[in-house]
Amino acid sequence: MTEENRQFRQSHRTELGGDEERRALKNAWPEVVGLTAEDAEKRIKEDKPEAHVQVVPPNHFVTADYNEGRVRIFINLSGRVLKAPVIG
């Protein structure tokens, strides 16, 4: 990470009130696309330890209900994350 990126991240942490508030506000994880489901779940749990993470294999149905405590990880046949997981 460059010094410029580090400063940018630090300034945004300050605006949001610190890491705890940033984690509370986070609702999507685009940075995990392409990772394994296990690695993606670890990253999500770093930000939202209370989240119930569901790994959804290809061609599986899911319910359409909204659950703010749930994060679904949609994976491909090789177990890699297909799209950004979101709360819901």
Biopython code that builds the backbone (N, CA, C, O; Angstrom):
import numpy as np
from Bio.PDB.StructureBuilder import StructureBuilder

atoms = [
    (1, "MET", "N", (0.845, -1.164, 0.000)),
    (1, "MET", "CA", (0.000, 0.000, 0.000)),
    (1, "MET", "C", (0.898, 1.237, 0.000)),
    (1, "MET", "O", (1.854, 1.331, 0.770)),
    (2, "THR", "N", (0.570, 2.179, -0.879)),
    (2, "THR", "CA", (1.364, 3.388, -0.953)),
    (2, "THR", "C", (1.032, 4.317, 0.205)),
    (2, "THR", "O", (0.003, 4.167, 0.865)),
    (3, "GLU", "N", (1.905, 5.264, 0.439)),
    (3, "GLU", "CA", (1.674, 6.249, 1.505)),
    (3, "GLU", "C", (0.409, 7.057, 1.225)),
    (3, "GLU", "O", (-0.335, 7.389, 2.148)),
    (4, "GLU", "N", (0.165, 7.372, -0.045)),
    (4, "GLU", "CA", (-1.033, 8.130, -0.411)),
    (4, "GLU", "C", (-2.300, 7.341, -0.070)),
    (4, "GLU", "O", (-3.252, 7.903, 0.470)),
    (5, "ASN", "N", (-2.314, 6.042, -0.384)),
    (5, "ASN", "CA", (-3.463, 5.196, -0.036)),
    (5, "ASN", "C", (-3.646, 5.117, 1.463)),
    (5, "ASN", "O", (-4.774, 5.167, 1.953)),
    (6, "ARG", "N", (-2.562, 4.994, 2.193)),
    (6, "ARG", "CA", (-2.618, 4.905, 3.647)),
    (6, "ARG", "C", (-3.235, 6.178, 4.232)),
    (6, "ARG", "O", (-4.071, 6.116, 5.134)),
    (7, "GLN", "N", (-2.814, 7.329, 3.708)),
    (7, "GLN", "CA", (-3.355, 8.599, 4.189)),
    (7, "GLN", "C", (-4.834, 8.734, 3.854)),
    (7, "GLN", "O", (-5.614, 9.219, 4.674)),
    (8, "PHE", "N", (-5.222, 8.313, 2.670)),
    (8, "PHE", "CA", (-6.627, 8.360, 2.267)),
    (8, "PHE", "C", (-7.477, 7.511, 3.195)),
    (8, "PHE", "O", (-8.521, 7.958, 3.670)),
    (9, "ARG", "N", (-7.034, 6.286, 3.454)),
    (9, "ARG", "CA", (-7.783, 5.393, 4.339)),
    (9, "ARG", "C", (-7.872, 5.967, 5.743)),
    (9, "ARG", "O", (-8.921, 5.889, 6.384)),
    (10, "GLN", "N", (-6.784, 6.541, 6.220)),
    (10, "GLN", "CA", (-6.793, 7.123, 7.565)),
    (10, "GLN", "C", (-7.763, 8.296, 7.639)),
    (10, "GLN", "O", (-8.489, 8.434, 8.624)),
    (11, "SER", "N", (-7.784, 9.144, 6.611)),
    (11, "SER", "CA", (-8.683, 10.298, 6.639)),
    (11, "SER", "C", (-10.140, 9.850, 6.618)),
    (11, "SER", "O", (-10.985, 10.468, 7.266)),
    (12, "HIS", "N", (-10.441, 8.790, 5.887)),
    (12, "HIS", "CA", (-11.817, 8.295, 5.841)),
    (12, "HIS", "C", (-12.202, 7.616, 7.149)),
    (12, "HIS", "O", (-13.361, 7.692, 7.555)),
    (13, "ARG", "N", (-11.279, 6.965, 7.807)),
    (13, "ARG", "CA", (-11.566, 6.390, 9.123)),
    (13, "ARG", "C", (-11.948, 7.495, 10.092)),
    (13, "ARG", "O", (-12.886, 7.350, 10.876)),
    (14, "THR", "N", (-11.221, 8.595, 10.035)),
    (14, "THR", "CA", (-11.489, 9.710, 10.936)),
    (14, "THR", "C", (-12.864, 10.294, 10.648)),
    (14, "THR", "O", (-13.611, 10.594, 11.579)),
    (15, "GLU", "N", (-13.213, 10.460, 9.373)),
    (15, "GLU", "CA", (-14.520, 11.002, 9.019)),
    (15, "GLU", "C", (-15.649, 10.111, 9.508)),
    (15, "GLU", "O", (-16.700, 10.608, 9.911)),
    (16, "LEU", "N", (-15.445, 8.815, 9.476)),
    (16, "LEU", "CA", (-16.489, 7.886, 9.880)),
    (16, "LEU", "C", (-16.491, 7.619, 11.376)),
    (16, "LEU", "O", (-17.406, 6.971, 11.884)),
    (17, "GLY", "N", (-15.493, 8.102, 12.082)),
    (17, "GLY", "CA", (-15.467, 7.898, 13.512)),
    (17, "GLY", "C", (-14.640, 6.706, 13.934)),
    (17, "GLY", "O", (-14.780, 6.242, 15.066)),
    (18, "GLY", "N", (-13.787, 6.193, 13.075)),
    (18, "GLY", "CA", (-12.920, 5.081, 13.434)),
    (18, "GLY", "C", (-13.329, 3.779, 12.785)),
    (18, "GLY", "O", (-14.352, 3.697, 12.106)),
    (19, "ASP", "N", (-12.505, 2.751, 13.007)),
    (19, "ASP", "CA", (-12.733, 1.446, 12.397)),
    (19, "ASP", "C", (-14.055, 0.821, 12.831)),
    (19, "ASP", "O", (-14.726, 0.186, 12.017)),
    (20, "GLU", "N", (-14.441, 0.985, 14.087)),
    (20, "GLU", "CA", (-15.665, 0.357, 14.574)),
    (20, "GLU", "C", (-16.889, 0.884, 13.833)),
    (20, "GLU", "O", (-17.756, 0.110, 13.427)),
    (21, "GLU", "N", (-16.955, 2.190, 13.660)),
    (21, "GLU", "CA", (-18.103, 2.760, 12.959)),
    (21, "GLU", "C", (-18.090, 2.369, 11.487)),
    (21, "GLU", "O", (-19.140, 2.089, 10.910)),
    (22, "ARG", "N", (-16.904, 2.346, 10.873)),
    (22, "ARG", "CA", (-16.798, 1.938, 9.466)),
    (22, "ARG", "C", (-17.315, 0.518, 9.294)),
    (22, "ARG", "O", (-18.040, 0.224, 8.344)),
    (23, "ARG", "N", (-16.941, -0.355, 10.213)),
    (23, "ARG", "CA", (-17.412, -1.738, 10.147)),
    (23, "ARG", "C", (-18.920, -1.810, 10.301)),
    (23, "ARG", "O", (-19.582, -2.592, 9.619)),
    (24, "ALA", "N", (-19.462, -0.999, 11.192)),
    (24, "ALA", "CA", (-20.909, -1.007, 11.409)),
    (24, "ALA", "C", (-21.654, -0.539, 10.165)),
    (24, "ALA", "O", (-22.765, -1.000, 9.902)),
    (25, "LEU", "N", (-21.057, 0.374, 9.396)),
    (25, "LEU", "CA", (-21.707, 0.918, 8.209)),
    (25, "LEU", "C", (-21.512, 0.042, 6.970)),
    (25, "LEU", "O", (-22.257, 0.177, 6.000)),
    (26, "LYS", "N", (-20.548, -0.829, 6.989)),
    (26, "LYS", "CA", (-20.231, -1.629, 5.801)),
    (26, "LYS", "C", (-21.372, -2.591, 5.493)),
    (26, "LYS", "O", (-21.891, -3.259, 6.387)),
    (27, "ASN", "N", (-21.760, -2.658, 4.207)),
    (27, "ASN", "CA", (-22.839, -3.570, 3.819)),
    (27, "ASN", "C", (-22.523, -4.374, 2.563)),
    (27, "ASN", "O", (-23.369, -5.133, 2.089)),
    (28, "ALA", "N", (-21.307, -4.217, 2.014)),
    (28, "ALA", "CA", (-20.907, -4.978, 0.824)),
    (28, "ALA", "C", (-19.401, -5.197, 0.862)),
    (28, "ALA", "O", (-18.658, -4.410, 1.449)),
    (29, "TRP", "N", (-18.966, -6.277, 0.228)),
    (29, "TRP", "CA", (-17.549, -6.656, 0.225)),
    (29, "TRP", "C", (-17.068, -6.945, -1.194)),
    (29, "TRP", "O", (-16.801, -8.102, -1.518)),
    (30, "PRO", "N", (-16.949, -5.930, -2.051)),
    (30, "PRO", "CA", (-16.481, -6.163, -3.424)),
    (30, "PRO", "C", (-15.034, -6.651, -3.477)),
    (30, "PRO", "O", (-14.623, -7.267, -4.461)),
    (31, "GLU", "N", (-14.265, -6.381, -2.430)),
    (31, "GLU", "CA", (-12.863, -6.783, -2.415)),
    (31, "GLU", "C", (-12.654, -8.285, -2.332)),
    (31, "GLU", "O", (-11.535, -8.753, -2.541)),
    (32, "VAL", "N", (-13.702, -9.065, -2.032)),
    (32, "VAL", "CA", (-13.529, -10.518, -1.911)),
    (32, "VAL", "C", (-13.858, -11.279, -3.194)),
    (32, "VAL", "O", (-13.694, -12.498, -3.242)),
    (33, "VAL", "N", (-14.318, -10.584, -4.227)),
    (33, "VAL", "CA", (-14.622, -11.259, -5.496)),
    (33, "VAL", "C", (-13.353, -11.918, -6.012)),
    (33, "VAL", "O", (-12.309, -11.274, -6.115)),
    (34, "GLY", "N", (-13.446, -13.200, -6.335)),
    (34, "GLY", "CA", (-12.305, -13.965, -6.826)),
    (34, "GLY", "C", (-11.600, -14.776, -5.754)),
    (34, "GLY", "O", (-10.833, -15.687, -6.069)),
    (35, "LEU", "N", (-11.851, -14.455, -4.485)),
    (35, "LEU", "CA", (-11.258, -15.234, -3.391)),
    (35, "LEU", "C", (-12.022, -16.536, -3.196)),
    (35, "LEU", "O", (-13.121, -16.706, -3.725)),
    (36, "THR", "N", (-11.436, -17.451, -2.434)),
    (36, "THR", "CA", (-12.178, -18.661, -2.068)),
    (36, "THR", "C", (-13.275, -18.270, -1.081)),
    (36, "THR", "O", (-13.191, -17.226, -0.434)),
    (37, "ALA", "N", (-14.284, -19.096, -0.971)),
    (37, "ALA", "CA", (-15.384, -18.831, -0.044)),
    (37, "ALA", "C", (-14.869, -18.717, 1.389)),
    (37, "ALA", "O", (-15.340, -17.875, 2.154)),
    (38, "GLU", "N", (-13.912, -19.553, 1.751)),
    (38, "GLU", "CA", (-13.368, -19.532, 3.105)),
    (38, "GLU", "C", (-12.657, -18.219, 3.408)),
    (38, "GLU", "O", (-12.846, -17.636, 4.476)),
    (39, "ASP", "N", (-11.834, -17.753, 2.459)),
    (39, "ASP", "CA", (-11.125, -16.492, 2.652)),
    (39, "ASP", "C", (-12.101, -15.316, 2.683)),
    (39, "ASP", "O", (-11.932, -14.383, 3.468)),
    (40, "ALA", "N", (-13.118, -15.367, 1.829)),
    (40, "ALA", "CA", (-14.126, -14.303, 1.814)),
    (40, "ALA", "C", (-14.877, -14.250, 3.140)),
    (40, "ALA", "O", (-15.125, -13.168, 3.672)),
    (41, "GLU", "N", (-15.235, -15.402, 3.670)),
    (41, "GLU", "CA", (-15.948, -15.427, 4.942)),
    (41, "GLU", "C", (-15.088, -14.833, 6.064)),
    (41, "GLU", "O", (-15.599, -14.106, 6.916)),
    (42, "LYS", "N", (-13.801, -15.138, 6.068)),
    (42, "LYS", "CA", (-12.907, -14.572, 7.082)),
    (42, "LYS", "C", (-12.885, -13.047, 7.011)),
    (42, "LYS", "O", (-12.946, -12.369, 8.036)),
    (43, "ARG", "N", (-12.798, -12.517, 5.796)),
    (43, "ARG", "CA", (-12.763, -11.058, 5.623)),
    (43, "ARG", "C", (-14.069, -10.421, 6.082)),
    (43, "ARG", "O", (-14.066, -9.383, 6.744)),
    (44, "ILE", "N", (-15.179, -11.050, 5.726)),
    (44, "ILE", "CA", (-16.490, -10.522, 6.120)),
    (44, "ILE", "C", (-16.622, -10.540, 7.639)),
    (44, "ILE", "O", (-17.108, -9.580, 8.236)),
    (45, "LYS", "N", (-16.190, -11.626, 8.258)),
    (45, "LYS", "CA", (-16.281, -11.751, 9.712)),
    (45, "LYS", "C", (-15.374, -10.748, 10.433)),
    (45, "LYS", "O", (-15.651, -10.383, 11.575)),
    (46, "GLU", "N", (-14.305, -10.301, 9.788)),
    (46, "GLU", "CA", (-13.461, -9.255, 10.375)),
    (46, "GLU", "C", (-14.255, -7.965, 10.545)),
    (46, "GLU", "O", (-14.111, -7.261, 11.545)),
    (47, "ASP", "N", (-15.100, -7.664, 9.549)),
    (47, "ASP", "CA", (-15.912, -6.445, 9.586)),
    (47, "ASP", "C", (-17.221, -6.625, 10.342)),
    (47, "ASP", "O", (-17.681, -5.705, 11.018)),
    (48, "LYS", "N", (-17.814, -7.792, 10.232)),
    (48, "LYS", "CA", (-19.118, -8.078, 10.847)),
    (48, "LYS", "C", (-19.062, -9.431, 11.543)),
    (48, "LYS", "O", (-19.566, -10.419, 11.008)),
    (49, "PRO", "N", (-18.455, -9.493, 12.729)),
    (49, "PRO", "CA", (-18.321, -10.782, 13.409)),
    (49, "PRO", "C", (-19.658, -11.460, 13.704)),
    (49, "PRO", "O", (-19.730, -12.684, 13.813)),
    (50, "GLU", "N", (-20.707, -10.661, 13.830)),
    (50, "GLU", "CA", (-22.027, -11.214, 14.149)),
    (50, "GLU", "C", (-22.794, -11.709, 12.924)),
    (50, "GLU", "O", (-23.873, -12.283, 13.067)),
    (51, "ALA", "N", (-22.259, -11.498, 11.730)),
    (51, "ALA", "CA", (-22.962, -11.874, 10.500)),
    (51, "ALA", "C", (-23.098, -13.391, 10.371)),
    (51, "ALA", "O", (-22.187, -14.151, 10.699)),
    (52, "HIS", "N", (-24.261, -13.801, 9.886)),
    (52, "HIS", "CA", (-24.471, -15.204, 9.532)),
    (52, "HIS", "C", (-24.145, -15.307, 8.044)),
    (52, "HIS", "O", (-24.886, -14.796, 7.204)),
    (53, "VAL", "N", (-23.036, -15.966, 7.724)),
    (53, "VAL", "CA", (-22.554, -16.052, 6.345)),
    (53, "VAL", "C", (-23.044, -17.352, 5.721)),
    (53, "VAL", "O", (-22.844, -18.432, 6.276)),
    (54, "GLN", "N", (-23.688, -17.240, 4.562)),
    (54, "GLN", "CA", (-24.160, -18.412, 3.810)),
    (54, "GLN", "C", (-23.378, -18.495, 2.506)),
    (54, "GLN", "O", (-23.294, -17.521, 1.759)),
    (55, "VAL", "N", (-22.814, -19.651, 2.244)),
    (55, "VAL", "CA", (-22.138, -19.888, 0.967)),
    (55, "VAL", "C", (-23.143, -20.555, 0.044)),
    (55, "VAL", "O", (-23.697, -21.605, 0.372)),
    (56, "VAL", "N", (-23.379, -19.941, -1.117)),
    (56, "VAL", "CA", (-24.386, -20.429, -2.066)),
    (56, "VAL", "C", (-23.683, -20.986, -3.300)),
    (56, "VAL", "O", (-23.071, -20.236, -4.061)),
    (57, "PRO", "N", (-23.772, -22.318, -3.501)),
    (57, "PRO", "CA", (-23.155, -22.931, -4.681)),
    (57, "PRO", "C", (-23.890, -22.537, -5.970)),
    (57, "PRO", "O", (-25.001, -22.010, -5.910)),
    (58, "PRO", "N", (-23.282, -22.787, -7.120)),
    (58, "PRO", "CA", (-23.922, -22.466, -8.400)),
    (58, "PRO", "C", (-25.271, -23.181, -8.543)),
    (58, "PRO", "O", (-25.437, -24.320, -8.107)),
    (59, "ASN", "N", (-26.216, -22.488, -9.157)),
    (59, "ASN", "CA", (-27.543, -23.024, -9.485)),
    (59, "ASN", "C", (-28.381, -23.405, -8.274)),
    (59, "ASN", "O", (-29.312, -24.199, -8.408)),
    (60, "HIS", "N", (-28.088, -22.874, -7.119)),
    (60, "HIS", "CA", (-28.912, -23.118, -5.932)),
    (60, "HIS", "C", (-29.862, -21.949, -5.726)),
    (60, "HIS", "O", (-29.516, -20.788, -5.947)),
    (61, "PHE", "N", (-31.061, -22.290, -5.298)),
    (61, "PHE", "CA", (-32.069, -21.275, -5.033)),
    (61, "PHE", "C", (-31.876, -20.705, -3.634)),
    (61, "PHE", "O", (-31.415, -21.389, -2.720)),
    (62, "VAL", "N", (-32.239, -19.437, -3.493)),
    (62, "VAL", "CA", (-32.240, -18.794, -2.179)),
    (62, "VAL", "C", (-33.580, -18.096, -1.997)),
    (62, "VAL", "O", (-34.261, -17.771, -2.969)),
    (63, "THR", "N", (-33.945, -17.872, -0.757)),
    (63, "THR", "CA", (-35.188, -17.160, -0.481)),
    (63, "THR", "C", (-35.010, -15.679, -0.799)),
    (63, "THR", "O", (-33.890, -15.168, -0.817)),
    (64, "ALA", "N", (-36.123, -14.998, -1.049)),
    (64, "ALA", "CA", (-36.073, -13.589, -1.416)),
    (64, "ALA", "C", (-36.217, -12.664, -0.206)),
    (64, "ALA", "O", (-36.267, -11.444, -0.362)),
    (65, "ASP", "N", (-36.282, -13.233, 0.986)),
    (65, "ASP", "CA", (-36.448, -12.398, 2.182)),
    (65, "ASP", "C", (-35.174, -11.616, 2.472)),
    (65, "ASP", "O", (-34.078, -12.002, 2.067)),
    (66, "TYR", "N", (-35.350, -10.502, 3.189)),
    (66, "TYR", "CA", (-34.223, -9.670, 3.577)),
    (66, "TYR", "C", (-33.918, -9.925, 5.042)),
    (66, "TYR", "O", (-34.811, -9.893, 5.888)),
    (67, "ASN", "N", (-32.642, -10.181, 5.336)),
    (67, "ASN", "CA", (-32.203, -10.433, 6.705)),
    (67, "ASN", "C", (-30.935, -9.640, 6.926)),
    (67, "ASN", "O", (-29.891, -9.968, 6.362)),
    (68, "GLU", "N", (-31.011, -8.588, 7.748)),
    (68, "GLU", "CA", (-29.851, -7.720, 7.915)),
    (68, "GLU", "C", (-28.703, -8.370, 8.672)),
    (68, "GLU", "O", (-27.630, -7.777, 8.779)),
    (69, "GLY", "N", (-28.900, -9.567, 9.197)),
    (69, "GLY", "CA", (-27.829, -10.294, 9.864)),
    (69, "GLY", "C", (-27.152, -11.322, 8.975)),
    (69, "GLY", "O", (-26.261, -12.046, 9.420)),
    (70, "ARG", "N", (-27.577, -11.387, 7.711)),
    (70, "ARG", "CA", (-27.079, -12.427, 6.800)),
    (70, "ARG", "C", (-26.265, -11.821, 5.663)),
    (70, "ARG", "O", (-26.580, -10.748, 5.148)),
    (71, "VAL", "N", (-25.208, -12.541, 5.287)),
    (71, "VAL", "CA", (-24.416, -12.199, 4.108)),
    (71, "VAL", "C", (-24.287, -13.482, 3.286)),
    (71, "VAL", "O", (-23.819, -14.506, 3.784)),
    (72, "ARG", "N", (-24.704, -13.413, 2.037)),
    (72, "ARG", "CA", (-24.592, -14.580, 1.144)),
    (72, "ARG", "C", (-23.378, -14.416, 0.238)),
    (72, "ARG", "O", (-23.125, -13.351, -0.324)),
    (73, "ILE", "N", (-22.634, -15.525, 0.120)),
    (73, "ILE", "CA", (-21.474, -15.565, -0.770)),
    (73, "ILE", "C", (-21.823, -16.511, -1.913)),
    (73, "ILE", "O", (-21.944, -17.719, -1.707)),
    (74, "PHE", "N", (-21.985, -15.966, -3.112)),
    (74, "PHE", "CA", (-22.279, -16.777, -4.292)),
    (74, "PHE", "C", (-20.959, -17.196, -4.924)),
    (74, "PHE", "O", (-20.116, -16.357, -5.243)),
    (75, "ILE", "N", (-20.788, -18.513, -5.101)),
    (75, "ILE", "CA", (-19.520, -19.032, -5.619)),
    (75, "ILE", "C", (-19.714, -19.733, -6.956)),
    (75, "ILE", "O", (-20.829, -20.108, -7.319)),
    (76, "ASN", "N", (-18.611, -19.905, -7.682)),
    (76, "ASN", "CA", (-18.628, -20.664, -8.935)),
    (76, "ASN", "C", (-18.232, -22.119, -8.643)),
    (76, "ASN", "O", (-18.048, -22.501, -7.487)),
    (77, "LEU", "N", (-18.106, -22.907, -9.688)),
    (77, "LEU", "CA", (-17.794, -24.333, -9.515)),
    (77, "LEU", "C", (-16.434, -24.578, -8.859)),
    (77, "LEU", "O", (-16.224, -25.623, -8.242)),
    (78, "SER", "N", (-15.527, -23.639, -8.988)),
    (78, "SER", "CA", (-14.209, -23.815, -8.369)),
    (78, "SER", "C", (-14.155, -23.246, -6.945)),
    (78, "SER", "O", (-13.091, -23.231, -6.326)),
    (79, "GLY", "N", (-15.296, -22.780, -6.426)),
    (79, "GLY", "CA", (-15.350, -22.298, -5.055)),
    (79, "GLY", "C", (-14.903, -20.855, -4.868)),
    (79, "GLY", "O", (-14.618, -20.430, -3.749)),
    (80, "ARG", "N", (-14.841, -20.102, -5.965)),
    (80, "ARG", "CA", (-14.436, -18.701, -5.909)),
    (80, "ARG", "C", (-15.658, -17.784, -5.908)),
    (80, "ARG", "O", (-16.683, -18.105, -6.508)),
    (81, "VAL", "N", (-15.542, -16.657, -5.237)),
    (81, "VAL", "CA", (-16.645, -15.703, -5.124)),
    (81, "VAL", "C", (-16.931, -15.065, -6.481)),
    (81, "VAL", "O", (-16.028, -14.538, -7.131)),
    (82, "LEU", "N", (-18.207, -15.117, -6.906)),
    (82, "LEU", "CA", (-18.618, -14.598, -8.198)),
    (82, "LEU", "C", (-18.952, -13.121, -8.200)),
    (82, "LEU", "O", (-18.593, -12.397, -9.129)),
    (83, "LYS", "N", (-19.638, -12.671, -7.161)),
    (83, "LYS", "CA", (-20.052, -11.270, -7.087)),
    (83, "LYS", "C", (-19.933, -10.779, -5.659)),
    (83, "LYS", "O", (-19.840, -11.571, -4.722)),
    (84, "ALA", "N", (-19.937, -9.478, -5.505)),
    (84, "ALA", "CA", (-19.730, -8.887, -4.183)),
    (84, "ALA", "C", (-20.818, -9.333, -3.203)),
    (84, "ALA", "O", (-22.001, -9.099, -3.450)),
    (85, "PRO", "N", (-20.436, -9.964, -2.108)),
    (85, "PRO", "CA", (-21.403, -10.322, -1.077)),
    (85, "PRO", "C", (-21.984, -9.050, -0.440)),
    (85, "PRO", "O", (-21.276, -8.064, -0.238)),
    (86, "VAL", "N", (-23.272, -9.094, -0.132)),
    (86, "VAL", "CA", (-23.947, -7.959, 0.504)),
    (86, "VAL", "C", (-24.806, -8.444, 1.655)),
    (86, "VAL", "O", (-25.179, -9.616, 1.721)),
    (87, "ILE", "N", (-25.114, -7.534, 2.558)),
    (87, "ILE", "CA", (-26.022, -7.852, 3.647)),
    (87, "ILE", "C", (-27.412, -8.036, 3.073)),
    (87, "ILE", "O", (-27.821, -7.313, 2.165)),
    (88, "GLY", "N", (-28.117, -8.986, 3.596)),
    (88, "GLY", "CA", (-29.497, -9.192, 3.153)),
    (88, "GLY", "C", (-29.832, -10.617, 3.163)),
    (88, "GLY", "O", (-30.954, -10.990, 2.820)),
]
sb = StructureBuilder()
sb.init_structure("model")
sb.init_model(0)
sb.init_chain("A")
sb.init_seg("    ")
for serial, (resi, resn, name, xyz) in enumerate(atoms, 1):
    if name == "N":
        sb.init_residue(resn, " ", resi, " ")
    sb.init_atom(name, np.array(xyz, "f"), 0.0, 1.0, " ", f" {name:<3s}", serial, name[0])
structure = sb.get_structure()
